């Protein structure tokens, strides 16, 4: 409930054009670790393992609040749509001045039509593998806040084989 309320408040705030993005050098490994720690209870209730493949001292240049919200929503969705005893990997690879952050799961996956609806902003909610409910706001917020950081959401998925949600942020050497 708290997460939903926070998402709703962020969305309302952004709709009022008062959500200012303040990019700064961020230790993205530390932020990912914090987000994973918060989501561990949700994951452990389904016996889902979360593995992080993040080089130490990985730095990006982005807004902390919006990137944290994006990571939390993507990880929460991965948990929601991964069956019991599943696996989730969080990866970071830096290439050409950008850091690619990916959340991979071995969950139920999505077909091309569902991915198309997400990209067209046709938001809807479906139940997770343990009948978890949602509002459909999460991915909308992710896309909006990534755009404010000059990034976009990439989705790769196949029914029955899981999903990968990725985005690029400028790497920071600070």
C-alpha positions as CSV (number, residue, x, y, z in Angstrom):
1,X,0.0,0.0,0.0
2,X,2.8,2.4,0.8
3,X,4.5,1.7,-2.5
4,X,1.3,2.3,-4.4
5,X,0.7,5.5,-2.5
6,X,4.2,6.7,-3.2
7,X,3.9,5.9,-6.9
8,X,0.6,7.7,-7.1
9,X,2.0,10.8,-5.4
10,X,5.0,10.8,-7.7
11,X,2.7,10.5,-10.7
12,X,0.4,13.3,-9.5
13,X,3.5,15.5,-8.8
14,X,4.9,14.8,-12.3
15,X,1.6,15.6,-13.9
16,X,1.7,19.0,-12.1
17,X,5.1,19.6,-13.7
18,X,6.6,19.9,-10.3
19,X,8.8,16.8,-10.4
20,X,12.1,18.3,-11.2
21,X,14.9,16.0,-12.2
22,X,18.2,16.8,-10.6
23,X,20.9,14.6,-12.2
24,X,24.0,14.0,-10.2
25,X,26.8,11.4,-10.0
26,X,25.2,8.3,-8.3
27,X,26.7,5.1,-7.1
28,X,24.1,2.9,-8.8
29,X,25.4,-0.3,-7.2
30,X,24.6,1.1,-3.8
31,X,21.1,2.2,-5.0
32,X,20.4,-1.2,-6.5
33,X,21.5,-2.9,-3.3
34,X,19.1,-0.7,-1.3
35,X,16.2,-1.5,-3.6
36,X,17.0,-5.2,-3.5
37,X,17.1,-5.2,0.3
38,X,13.7,-3.5,0.4
39,X,12.2,-6.1,-2.0
40,X,13.7,-9.2,-0.3
41,X,10.7,-9.8,1.9
42,X,8.4,-9.8,-1.2
43,X,10.8,-12.2,-3.0
44,X,11.4,-14.5,0.0
45,X,7.6,-15.0,0.4
46,X,7.8,-16.7,-3.1
47,X,11.2,-18.2,-2.5
48,X,12.6,-16.2,-5.4
49,X,16.4,-15.6,-5.5
50,X,17.7,-12.2,-6.6
51,X,21.3,-12.0,-7.9
52,X,23.1,-8.8,-8.5
53,X,25.9,-8.6,-11.1
54,X,27.0,-5.0,-10.5
55,X,30.7,-4.0,-10.7
56,X,31.8,-2.2,-7.5
57,X,31.7,1.6,-7.6
58,X,29.5,1.7,-10.7
59,X,28.6,5.3,-11.2
60,X,25.9,6.9,-13.4
61,X,24.7,10.4,-13.9
62,X,20.9,10.6,-13.1
63,X,18.3,11.7,-10.7
64,X,18.4,9.5,-7.6
65,X,14.7,9.6,-6.7
66,X,13.4,8.8,-10.1
67,X,15.9,6.1,-10.8
68,X,15.2,4.5,-7.4
69,X,11.5,4.5,-8.2
70,X,12.1,2.9,-11.6
71,X,14.3,0.2,-10.1
72,X,11.8,-0.6,-7.3
73,X,8.9,-0.9,-9.8
74,X,10.8,-3.1,-12.3
75,X,12.1,-5.4,-9.5
76,X,8.6,-5.6,-7.9
77,X,7.1,-6.5,-11.3
78,X,9.8,-9.2,-11.8
79,X,8.9,-10.7,-8.5
80,X,5.2,-10.4,-9.2
81,X,5.4,-12.3,-12.5
82,X,8.0,-14.9,-11.5
83,X,6.7,-18.1,-10.0
84,X,7.7,-19.6,-6.7
85,X,11.4,-20.7,-6.6
86,X,12.2,-18.5,-9.6
87,X,15.3,-16.4,-10.3
88,X,15.9,-12.7,-11.0
89,X,19.2,-11.2,-12.0
90,X,20.0,-7.5,-11.9
91,X,22.9,-6.6,-14.2
92,X,24.9,-3.5,-15.1
93,X,27.2,-3.3,-18.0
94,X,29.1,-0.1,-19.0
95,X,29.9,0.5,-22.6
96,X,30.6,3.6,-24.7
97,X,29.9,6.1,-21.9
98,X,26.6,4.5,-20.8
99,X,25.6,2.1,-18.2
100,X,22.9,-0.5,-19.2
101,X,20.9,-1.7,-16.2
102,X,18.8,-4.8,-16.8
103,X,16.4,-6.8,-14.7
104,X,16.0,-10.3,-16.0
105,X,13.5,-12.9,-14.7
106,X,12.5,-16.4,-15.6
107,X,8.8,-15.6,-15.1
108,X,5.7,-16.0,-17.2
109,X,6.9,-13.6,-19.9
110,X,4.7,-11.5,-22.3
111,X,3.7,-11.8,-25.9
112,X,4.3,-9.1,-28.5
113,X,0.8,-7.7,-28.2
114,X,1.3,-7.1,-24.5
115,X,4.6,-5.4,-25.0
116,X,3.0,-3.3,-27.7
117,X,0.3,-2.2,-25.3
118,X,3.0,-1.1,-22.8
119,X,4.8,0.9,-25.5
120,X,1.6,2.5,-26.6
121,X,0.7,3.6,-23.1
122,X,-2.3,1.4,-23.0
123,X,-2.0,0.6,-19.3
124,X,-3.8,-2.2,-17.6
125,X,-3.2,-4.5,-14.7
126,X,-2.9,-8.2,-14.5
127,X,-2.5,-10.6,-11.6
128,X,0.9,-12.0,-10.7
129,X,1.8,-15.6,-10.3
130,X,0.5,-15.6,-6.7
131,X,-2.6,-13.6,-7.6
132,X,-0.8,-10.3,-6.7
133,X,-2.8,-7.3,-7.9
134,X,-1.6,-4.1,-9.4
135,X,-2.8,-0.7,-10.7
136,X,-1.0,-0.4,-14.0
137,X,0.7,2.8,-12.8
138,X,4.1,1.2,-12.3
139,X,5.4,0.9,-15.9
140,X,3.8,4.2,-16.8
141,X,5.8,5.9,-14.1
142,X,9.0,4.0,-15.1
143,X,8.7,5.2,-18.7
144,X,8.0,8.8,-17.7
145,X,10.8,9.0,-15.2
146,X,13.3,7.4,-17.5
147,X,12.4,9.9,-20.2
148,X,13.1,12.7,-17.7
149,X,16.5,11.2,-17.3
150,X,17.1,11.0,-21.1
151,X,16.5,7.2,-21.1
152,X,13.9,4.8,-22.4
153,X,12.7,1.4,-21.4
154,X,13.6,-1.6,-23.5
155,X,11.5,-4.8,-23.1
156,X,12.5,-8.3,-24.3
157,X,10.1,-11.1,-23.4
158,X,8.7,-14.4,-24.5
159,X,5.7,-16.2,-23.0
160,X,6.9,-18.9,-20.6
161,X,10.6,-17.8,-20.8
162,X,10.6,-14.6,-18.8
163,X,11.3,-11.0,-19.4
164,X,14.2,-8.5,-19.5
165,X,13.6,-4.8,-18.8
166,X,16.6,-2.5,-19.5
167,X,17.5,1.1,-19.7
168,X,20.7,3.2,-20.4
169,X,22.0,6.0,-18.2
170,X,25.0,8.1,-18.8
171,X,28.0,6.6,-17.0
172,X,29.7,9.0,-14.5
173,X,33.4,8.9,-13.6
174,X,32.9,11.1,-10.5
